[in-house]
């Protein structure tokens, strides 16, 4: 399982895959539980985030 630690790391990952969000966006997603993380914003599962990005892109179509 690929993971990153902290919101700044997940934002950097999202930028690297051309899915740009702000820290406020990530905080809102966490509040809505749309993004899975362990320990609430501590460790993020990049495989799940990739799946979530794919779902978001399908919603936009």
N, C-alpha and C positions, 0 to 999 in steps of 0.2 A: 504494500500500500504506500503510495506516495503522499507525503504530508508536508505542510509548511506550518510554521508557528507564527501566530500574531496576524492582526489585521493588515499591517503594512506589508507583510509577506504575501498575503493572499491578493492584495491589490496589485502588487508587483507582478504576480503570476498572471492575473487577469489581463493586465496591460500587455504582457508578453504574448498572450494569445489573442490580442486585438479585441478584448472585451473590456471596455473602459468604464470604471465605476469610481465613485468617491467613497471616502471613509463613511460618510453619512449613509450612502446607499447600502454598504455592507452592514452597518449597524441596524438599519431598517430590516434588511433581509434576516439578520439574526433574530431580531425581535419577532418577525413573522415566522421564523423557523423554516424559511425557504432554503437555507443553506445549512447543511449538516456540519457541525463542528463538535469536537470533544472539548469539554470544559468551557463552553461558551466563549468563543473567540480566542482560544488558546492554540489548538491544533486543527487544521483544516485538511480534509481528505481531498486531494486533487483529483482522484478518479471520480468522486461524487461531484465535484465542481465541474469537471468536464461534461459529465452527464447533464448537470443542471444547465450549463451553457447551451448544450444541444437542444434541450427542451425549450429554452427561451427563444432560440433561433427558429424553432418550428412554430412557436406561437406567433412570431412576427410574420410568418408567411401567409 
